[in-house]
Amino acid sequence: MRSALQNLLKGPAVNLTEILSAPPDQFAAESRGLASWAARSIEAMAAASKAFSTQPALEAAQAVASDWEEALGVVARVLDRFGGQHAHEVGLWHAALFLCRRMVEVLGDRFLGQLDTLWPLLYGSMDQGDLTDITGFAHYVVCQYHGKTEPLLQKWLGVLFMRPYGVWLSMPEDSEQLRREKLELGCAMLQLLREVAQRCPTVLLEPLLAAGDLGHGLASFLMHGLKEPRESRALFFAAGAWGSLLEAA
């Protein structure tokens, strides 16, 4: 099993290593092409993970977890090297997010250590659609790992909430399409906050009681959800979050 996986990962890993070792002048001149190459390589890794889709295969995957962890470390270095440059237009960001979704299933609890590095890198995008997707992924992570996510959430809540919140505040509402896009991002954020409030209420209670910028932002946004007249989902998620927080307080 391990030798087969190593063979599957070897080609994409070599590609990513070559990209990382590209001289600065070459990287600057060919950054878009290199980003596209990186995206295809990460997609190949994600495709290899589909072999671990049955329960026996998932159990066997623990024996090769270190190989996946090594590959994820390279992926993190690639995302950091590009720093968002071309990541959206050539599919690099989406490829990395898809691989992370697969690793939740394949690696189980061991993925949390890798997520500590990958989460802030994935939140590097300021695109509204990307932030909606990554917020949905964060919700999926909390749903899967429950209270085990508490240390990560305490460490990264300022990124997981404040980055999309800043974009949400600045989004215009000049057309029905723009209003819908803002609403979708807002609902994704409220859904995440409701799940965090249910699974790890301390993560939200601490900043709310501290009343700093993060606490003020959380309180304002959750109150806005209760008053959102256009979408019942917003009211449902916001009310659920407040209910869990009041129960835990």
Contacts in CASP RR format, 6 or more apart in sequence:
PFRMAT RR
TARGET T0000
AUTHOR 0000-0000-0000
METHOD contacts of the structure
MODEL  1
MRSALQNLLKGPAVNLTEILSAPPDQFAAESRGLASWAARSIEAMAAASK
AFSTQPALEAAQAVASDWEEALGVVARVLDRFGGQHAHEVGLWHAALFLC
RRMVEVLGDRFLGQLDTLWPLLYGSMDQGDLTDITGFAHYVVCQYHGKTE
PLLQKWLGVLFMRPYGVWLSMPEDSEQLRREKLELGCAMLQLLREVAQRC
PTVLLEPLLAAGDLGHGLASFLMHGLKEPRESRALFFAAGAWGSLLEAA
1 60 0 8 1.000
1 63 0 8 1.000
1 64 0 8 1.000
2 63 0 8 1.000
2 64 0 8 1.000
2 67 0 8 1.000
5 48 0 8 1.000
5 64 0 8 1.000
5 67 0 8 1.000
5 68 0 8 1.000
6 64 0 8 1.000
6 67 0 8 1.000
8 48 0 8 1.000
8 51 0 8 1.000
9 45 0 8 1.000
9 48 0 8 1.000
9 67 0 8 1.000
9 71 0 8 1.000
11 41 0 8 1.000
11 44 0 8 1.000
12 41 0 8 1.000
12 42 0 8 1.000
12 44 0 8 1.000
12 45 0 8 1.000
12 48 0 8 1.000
12 71 0 8 1.000
13 41 0 8 1.000
13 45 0 8 1.000
13 70 0 8 1.000
13 71 0 8 1.000
13 74 0 8 1.000
15 37 0 8 1.000
15 38 0 8 1.000
15 41 0 8 1.000
16 38 0 8 1.000
16 41 0 8 1.000
16 42 0 8 1.000
16 74 0 8 1.000
16 75 0 8 1.000
16 77 0 8 1.000
16 78 0 8 1.000
17 74 0 8 1.000
19 34 0 8 1.000
19 37 0 8 1.000
19 38 0 8 1.000
19 41 0 8 1.000
19 78 0 8 1.000
19 81 0 8 1.000
20 74 0 8 1.000
20 77 0 8 1.000
20 78 0 8 1.000
20 81 0 8 1.000
22 30 0 8 1.000
22 34 0 8 1.000
27 34 0 8 1.000
27 81 0 8 1.000
31 82 0 8 1.000
31 85 0 8 1.000
31 86 0 8 1.000
32 86 0 8 1.000
32 89 0 8 1.000
32 90 0 8 1.000
33 86 0 8 1.000
33 90 0 8 1.000
35 82 0 8 1.000
35 85 0 8 1.000
35 86 0 8 1.000
35 87 0 8 1.000
35 90 0 8 1.000
35 92 0 8 1.000
36 86 0 8 1.000
36 90 0 8 1.000
36 91 0 8 1.000
36 92 0 8 1.000
38 78 0 8 1.000
38 82 0 8 1.000
38 92 0 8 1.000
38 95 0 8 1.000
39 90 0 8 1.000
39 91 0 8 1.000
39 92 0 8 1.000
39 94 0 8 1.000
39 95 0 8 1.000
40 95 0 8 1.000
42 75 0 8 1.000
42 78 0 8 1.000
42 92 0 8 1.000
42 95 0 8 1.000
42 96 0 8 1.000
42 99 0 8 1.000
43 95 0 8 1.000
43 98 0 8 1.000
43 99 0 8 1.000
45 71 0 8 1.000
45 75 0 8 1.000
45 99 0 8 1.000
46 95 0 8 1.000
46 98 0 8 1.000
46 99 0 8 1.000
46 102 0 8 1.000
49 68 0 8 1.000
49 99 0 8 1.000
49 102 0 8 1.000
49 103 0 8 1.000
49 106 0 8 1.000
50 102 0 8 1.000
51 57 0 8 1.000
52 58 0 8 1.000
52 60 0 8 1.000
52 61 0 8 1.000
52 105 0 8 1.000
52 106 0 8 1.000
53 105 0 8 1.000
58 105 0 8 1.000
58 106 0 8 1.000
61 68 0 8 1.000
61 106 0 8 1.000
61 107 0 8 1.000
62 110 0 8 1.000
65 107 0 8 1.000
65 110 0 8 1.000
68 103 0 8 1.000
68 106 0 8 1.000
68 107 0 8 1.000
69 107 0 8 1.000
69 110 0 8 1.000
69 114 0 8 1.000
72 99 0 8 1.000
72 103 0 8 1.000
72 114 0 8 1.000
72 118 0 8 1.000
73 114 0 8 1.000
73 117 0 8 1.000
75 96 0 8 1.000
75 99 0 8 1.000
75 118 0 8 1.000
76 114 0 8 1.000
76 117 0 8 1.000
76 118 0 8 1.000
76 121 0 8 1.000
78 92 0 8 1.000
79 87 0 8 1.000
79 92 0 8 1.000
79 93 0 8 1.000
79 96 0 8 1.000
79 118 0 8 1.000
79 121 0 8 1.000
79 122 0 8 1.000
80 121 0 8 1.000
82 92 0 8 1.000
83 121 0 8 1.000
83 124 0 8 1.000
84 92 0 8 1.000
84 93 0 8 1.000
84 124 0 8 1.000
84 125 0 8 1.000
86 92 0 8 1.000
87 93 0 8 1.000
87 125 0 8 1.000
88 94 0 8 1.000
88 125 0 8 1.000
88 127 0 8 1.000
88 130 0 8 1.000
93 122 0 8 1.000
93 125 0 8 1.000
93 130 0 8 1.000
94 133 0 8 1.000
96 118 0 8 1.000
96 121 0 8 1.000
96 122 0 8 1.000
97 122 0 8 1.000
97 133 0 8 1.000
97 134 0 8 1.000
97 137 0 8 1.000
100 111 0 8 1.000
100 115 0 8 1.000
100 118 0 8 1.000
100 122 0 8 1.000
100 137 0 8 1.000
101 137 0 8 1.000
101 140 0 8 1.000
103 111 0 8 1.000
103 114 0 8 1.000
104 111 0 8 1.000
104 140 0 8 1.000
104 141 0 8 1.000
104 144 0 8 1.000
107 114 0 8 1.000
108 144 0 8 1.000
109 145 0 8 1.000
109 148 0 8 1.000
112 145 0 8 1.000
112 148 0 8 1.000
112 149 0 8 1.000
112 152 0 8 1.000
115 141 0 8 1.000
115 152 0 8 1.000
116 152 0 8 1.000
116 155 0 8 1.000
116 156 0 8 1.000
119 138 0 8 1.000
119 152 0 8 1.000
119 156 0 8 1.000
119 159 0 8 1.000
119 160 0 8 1.000
120 156 0 8 1.000
120 159 0 8 1.000
122 134 0 8 1.000
122 137 0 8 1.000
123 131 0 8 1.000
123 134 0 8 1.000
123 159 0 8 1.000
123 160 0 8 1.000
123 163 0 8 1.000
124 163 0 8 1.000
125 131 0 8 1.000
125 134 0 8 1.000
126 163 0 8 1.000
126 167 0 8 1.000
128 167 0 8 1.000
128 171 0 8 1.000
128 181 0 8 1.000
128 182 0 8 1.000
128 185 0 8 1.000
129 181 0 8 1.000
129 184 0 8 1.000
129 185 0 8 1.000
131 163 0 8 1.000
131 164 0 8 1.000
131 167 0 8 1.000
131 185 0 8 1.000
131 188 0 8 1.000
132 164 0 8 1.000
132 184 0 8 1.000
132 185 0 8 1.000
132 188 0 8 1.000
134 164 0 8 1.000
135 160 0 8 1.000
135 164 0 8 1.000
135 185 0 8 1.000
135 188 0 8 1.000
135 189 0 8 1.000
135 191 0 8 1.000
135 192 0 8 1.000
136 188 0 8 1.000
136 191 0 8 1.000
136 192 0 8 1.000
138 160 0 8 1.000
138 192 0 8 1.000
139 188 0 8 1.000
139 191 0 8 1.000
139 192 0 8 1.000
139 195 0 8 1.000
141 149 0 8 1.000
142 149 0 8 1.000
142 153 0 8 1.000
142 192 0 8 1.000
142 195 0 8 1.000
142 196 0 8 1.000
142 199 0 8 1.000
142 200 0 8 1.000
143 195 0 8 1.000
146 199 0 8 1.000
147 199 0 8 1.000
147 200 0 8 1.000
149 199 0 8 1.000
149 200 0 8 1.000
150 199 0 8 1.000
150 200 0 8 1.000
150 202 0 8 1.000
150 203 0 8 1.000
153 160 0 8 1.000
153 196 0 8 1.000
153 200 0 8 1.000
153 203 0 8 1.000
154 202 0 8 1.000
154 203 0 8 1.000
154 206 0 8 1.000
157 196 0 8 1.000
157 203 0 8 1.000
157 204 0 8 1.000
157 207 0 8 1.000
157 214 0 8 1.000
158 214 0 8 1.000
160 192 0 8 1.000
161 189 0 8 1.000
161 192 0 8 1.000
161 193 0 8 1.000
161 214 0 8 1.000
161 217 0 8 1.000
161 218 0 8 1.000
161 221 0 8 1.000
162 213 0 8 1.000
162 214 0 8 1.000
162 217 0 8 1.000
164 185 0 8 1.000
164 186 0 8 1.000
164 188 0 8 1.000
164 189 0 8 1.000
165 189 0 8 1.000
165 217 0 8 1.000
165 221 0 8 1.000
167 185 0 8 1.000
168 182 0 8 1.000
168 185 0 8 1.000
168 186 0 8 1.000
168 189 0 8 1.000
168 221 0 8 1.000
171 178 0 8 1.000
171 181 0 8 1.000
171 182 0 8 1.000
171 185 0 8 1.000
172 178 0 8 1.000
172 182 0 8 1.000
173 179 0 8 1.000
173 182 0 8 1.000
179 230 0 8 1.000
183 228 0 8 1.000
183 230 0 8 1.000
183 231 0 8 1.000
183 234 0 8 1.000
186 234 0 8 1.000
187 231 0 8 1.000
187 233 0 8 1.000
187 234 0 8 1.000
187 237 0 8 1.000
189 221 0 8 1.000
190 221 0 8 1.000
190 222 0 8 1.000
190 225 0 8 1.000
190 233 0 8 1.000
190 234 0 8 1.000
190 237 0 8 1.000
190 238 0 8 1.000
190 241 0 8 1.000
191 233 0 8 1.000
191 237 0 8 1.000
193 204 0 8 1.000
193 218 0 8 1.000
193 221 0 8 1.000
193 222 0 8 1.000
193 237 0 8 1.000
193 238 0 8 1.000
193 241 0 8 1.000
194 237 0 8 1.000
194 238 0 8 1.000
194 240 0 8 1.000
194 241 0 8 1.000
194 244 0 8 1.000
196 203 0 8 1.000
196 204 0 8 1.000
196 241 0 8 1.000
197 204 0 8 1.000
197 240 0 8 1.000
197 241 0 8 1.000
197 242 0 8 1.000
197 243 0 8 1.000
197 244 0 8 1.000
197 245 0 8 1.000
197 248 0 8 1.000
198 240 0 8 1.000
198 244 0 8 1.000
201 244 0 8 1.000
201 245 0 8 1.000
201 247 0 8 1.000
201 248 0 8 1.000
201 249 0 8 1.000
202 248 0 8 1.000
204 218 0 8 1.000
204 241 0 8 1.000
204 245 0 8 1.000
205 245 0 8 1.000
205 248 0 8 1.000
205 249 0 8 1.000
207 214 0 8 1.000
207 215 0 8 1.000
207 218 0 8 1.000
208 215 0 8 1.000
208 218 0 8 1.000
208 219 0 8 1.000
208 245 0 8 1.000
222 238 0 8 1.000
222 241 0 8 1.000
222 242 0 8 1.000
223 238 0 8 1.000
224 238 0 8 1.000
225 234 0 8 1.000
225 235 0 8 1.000
225 237 0 8 1.000
225 238 0 8 1.000
226 235 0 8 1.000
226 238 0 8 1.000
226 239 0 8 1.000
226 242 0 8 1.000
228 234 0 8 1.000
228 235 0 8 1.000
228 238 0 8 1.000
END
